[in-house]
Structures are given as C-alpha cells and as structure tokens.
Amino acid sequence: MLAIRQHRWLDRHSGTFDRHGFERLLVGAIPESVLFNAGTVFAGLLAVSDAYGFHGDEMYTDVARANPSCRLPALSSLTARWRRPPLTLNRAGESIWEDEVEEADHGGARRGFRVADGDDRSGTPRGLGIGTLTFKVSTADSDGALMVCEIAHHAKGGPPRHIHHDQDEWFHVIKGEYVIEIGGERFSLGPGDSTFGPRGVPHGWAYVGDGPGRVTFVAVPASRLEPFFIEITKANAMAPQDPAFWSPFNMTLFGPPLELP
C-alpha cells in the first residue's frame, strides 16, 4: 500500500490533517485493482488537491519518493489526460468524478425549478414533532453538492448535540427566535440572522420562540443528511439519543439537546 507523508496534507480551514477526508476522496474514487496505476494515483492526488487546496503535482512527487518499490514514473512522463474534474457525490452519497455524473438522472439537460413558500420539493412535507420539514433543494437536484431544507416550528425544542463528519452547515432564521451552539459557543438568532457550523465541530440548536418559527438549513455537501431527515420523520420526532442511530449517516451523537429557557 502506498505510504503517504500525512503531516504534509493539512485541512486548509482548521490547519489539521483530515485523514478521513483524504482516504474517502482517494480510495473511494479509485478501484482497488488499479490503485497502483501511476496515472490513476496522479488523478486521485489531483482530486485531493482540488478539495484541500494543495498541489497535486507536489503530492504525486512525494508519494513517488516515499514508495520507490512501486516504481512510479517521473511526473514529466504523465500527460494532461490524467487531469480530471474534482470529485463530487452521486445520489447515493458515493464519491464519483464530476465528468461521470449521468445526465440521464435529470431526464436530459439540467433545469432550474421553483418551490413555492411552504411547499416541499417532492410535494410531501414531513413531521418532526415540533415542526414540519420541507426540502427545497434535494440531494439529487445538485448531484450531492448541497441540500437545502426548511423547518417551520410550532413548538420549542431541537435535536441532540451532534457532529457532521461530511458537511458544513449554514443556518438562516426566517421567523422566530433560535439558539444555536457551535463548538461550545452560543448564538441567539432572530429573523434575518444566520450562522455557520463547520463540519467536525459539535453543535446543536433549538427553537425558543413563543410563536411560530422558521429556519433554513444548507448542507454542503449533502452526503447522507437527506436520508437522515427522511428516517427521523417516519416517527414524526427529532432524532433519538442513540449513538447507533447516527453512525450510518456519518454523524456522531455528541450530547443532549440544548436546555430550553
């Protein structure tokens, strides 16, 4: 197996090496049977460079030097045909190359669409016990690049504290009062306010207003957040405080829900 000089590849946001993200991008996109193909390795490293802001050429050189027994060819012998678009996620949340996204999934050319106020992209609003969830942009709409949903609250409350390992999240309050805790820091949000929750950072939120509330969530990439929401709405409730429930969606239960005032 190729040895990677791990200390060199740092997450451009946090300054720490993201081994999980590196392995998911490289190994998830490259069949094991061709892992040692030099051009495929180079393509994978270029994909990682796109995702983390590093130079694929430099990464390939480091891999070649660290693995002399693999006899990888000199960088100059590789042509531009190994350069491929960045990785994206398909409908199943699997890593694929952008140029392999099947246009057939969209019934031909991709088209814009409108979702009316209060409506769901699929036409089926879903209950969360304390509110109603509507999808505005589905995972399939963007081939996994993002997911947008809205929750209209009629009662106070929120989910347990948790960690997203795949997604960054952006929260935007449309109506009512919310409290969002990100990495131990709490923010009070009213209409028009927004906050950002980076992937890998524990967070939780709660609706704390007395009247109706509405908040929009944007997750990038979508990964398995949409099937997570679909699963919890089957019980018309927020997600349970059971660690085993969260892990299939690449999330981790971190703690209890925020305390309500």
C-alpha positions, -999 to 999 in steps of 0.1 A, spaced: 0 0 0 12 35 -8 27 54 21 15 90 25 35 116 43 5 125 63 19 156 81 21 174 48 -16 174 40 -34 199 62 -70 209 62 -70 245 48 -97 255 73 -85 240 106 -48 235 99 -51 198 108 -47 167 86 -80 152 76 -71 116 71 -108 105 68 -114 130 40 -82 121 22 -89 84 22 -125 89 12 -116 111 -17 -87 90 -30 -96 54 -22 -134 59 -26 -128 71 -62 -102 46 -73 -109 9 -77 -85 -13 -56 -75 -33 -87 -59 -2 -103 -46 15 -72 -10 12 -82 -16 25 -117 6 56 -118 -19 77 -138 -48 68 -116 -28 77 -85 -19 110 -100 -56 117 -109 -66 109 -73 -40 132 -59 -52 160 -82 -87 154 -69 -74 158 -33 -56 189 -43 -89 204 -56 -106 196 -24 -79 207 0 -62 235 -19 -28 217 -24 -8 210 -55 -14 175 -69 20 176 -87 38 181 -54 17 154 -38 25 129 -66 62 136 -63 61 130 -25 43 97 -30 68 86 -56 97 94 -34 81 76 -4 74 45 -24 104 36 -46 93 0 -48 62 10 -67 84 24 -95 61 52 -103 72 71 -134 85 106 -133 60 133 -132 71 147 -165 60 114 -182 24 118 -172 2 138 -196 -27 161 -191 -51 132 -198 -48 122 -161 -62 156 -150 -98 152 -142 -125 174 -127 -130 174 -89 -148 147 -71 -185 151 -63 -212 129 -47 -239 110 -65 -274 104 -53 -262 76 -30 -236 98 -14 -207 80 -31 -176 98 -44 -175 100 -82 -158 121 -108 -178 151 -119 -175 141 -156 -191 108 -148 -224 123 -135 -251 107 -156 -272 134 -173 -299 107 -175 -306 112 -138 -320 146 -148 -341 134 -177 -317 152 -201 -303 187 -196 -304 201 -161 -331 227 -155 -339 253 -128 -371 250 -107 -393 269 -83 -405 257 -49 -434 278 -35 -434 291 0 -443 263 24 -440 236 -3 -417 206 -4 -396 198 -34 -412 163 -36 -446 176 -26 -445 157 7 -439 178 38 -426 157 68 -433 159 105 -407 164 132 -430 165 162 -421 201 170 -424 213 134 -427 205 97 -397 198 74 -397 207 37 -369 200 13 -362 229 -10 -332 215 -29 -327 178 -28 -295 158 -29 -304 146 -64 -310 181 -76 -274 190 -71 -259 155 -76 -249 157 -39 -232 191 -40 -257 205 -14 -291 201 2 -314 228 14 -344 223 37 -366 244 59 -383 237 93 -414 255 103 -417 253 141 -449 253 161 -433 242 194 -400 248 212 -371 223 210 -343 209 188 -321 179 182 -294 164 204 -259 179 201 -242 162 173 -213 162 148 -214 162 110 -183 145 96 -191 153 60 -210 186 58 -206 223 66 -240 238 76 -254 273 72 -284 283 93 -307 312 84 -336 323 105 -367 335 87 -391 339 116 -390 335 154 -361 331 179 -334 304 179 -304 295 199 -275 277 181 -245 262 199 -214 256 178 -183 242 195 -194 254 229 -202 289 218 -239 300 218 -255 324 194 -290 339 197 -306 344 163 -337 363 151 -352 369 117 -326 376 91 -297 363 113 -275 334 102 -247 313 115 -222 288 101 -214 254 115 -182 238 102 -180 200 97 -164 181 125 -174 207 152 -201 197 177 -233 217 175 -269 218 185 -298 242 180 -332 249 195 -363 269 187 -370 291 218 -397 315 205 -433 317 217 -450 319 183 -443 301 150 -407 299 138 -390 291 105 -353 283 98 -335 273 67 -306 248 66 -280 245 39 -257 215 40 -226 212 18 -221 186 5 -254 168 10 -239 134 18 -265 114 38 -283 142 55 -314 139 34 -319 101 42 -313 110 78 -341 135 78 -364 111 60 -357 84 86 -364 106 117 -396 120 102 -410 85 99 -415 87 137 -427 124 135 -400 133 160 -365 147 164 -335 122 162 -332 98 191 -303 100 216 -290 66 205 -254 67 191 -261 37 169 -288 57 150 -265 84 139 -234 65 127 -249 51 94 -254 87 83 -218 96 91 -227 117 121 -220 112 158 -242 119 187 -224 143 210 -247 152 238 -283 160 249 -304 187 233 -299 223 244 -316 233 275 -347 254 269 -351 288 287 
